[in-house]
Amino acid sequence: MSFTLFLENLLRGGRLDVESNWGGLGGGLSGWRVSGPLAFLFLSIGLFALLVAAISNDPPHPDLWERYRGALNFAAQNGIKFEKREVVGGKLLLKGTAPSQAVEDAFWTQVKLANPLYDDIVPDLSIKAPAGAPGAAGVVK
C-alpha cells in the first residue's frame, strides 16, 4: 500500500526532494524536510526489507520429539536407557545404552522409518553387557 501511495504522489507531480532549512545565525527552526513521495518510498523499502527478513529466516524445524516418537517408544519398551535426551541446533541428541546389538539395530530401523536420511538425530548408543557375562564389568562399544 505504501508503494501505491508513493506512485500516486509521484504521478500527481510530486518530486523526490530533500530540503535543508537553516534558521540563520543563532536562529532556531532548522532541520530537514523530505517530500511526500520520498517518504513513501523509504517506507516501502523498509517494509520490503522487513518482509524479506521474515521470509528468509530458517524454516521451522519439525518437532523432533514427535517425529521420532515411534523410535523413542521402541527404545523404552526394549530396554534402551538414555542418559541424555535434548534438542541442540535443530538436532535430537541421544546418548544411552542398549541391552544388545540386535536391539540397537532395531532402534536404528525405527529411526530410519521416521526419517530415512536421519540428518536431524544423533544417537550415541553403546551396548551394555549382560550381568554375569564375561566382560560384564563395563560397557562394550
Disulfide bonds with the S-S distance in Angstrom:
none
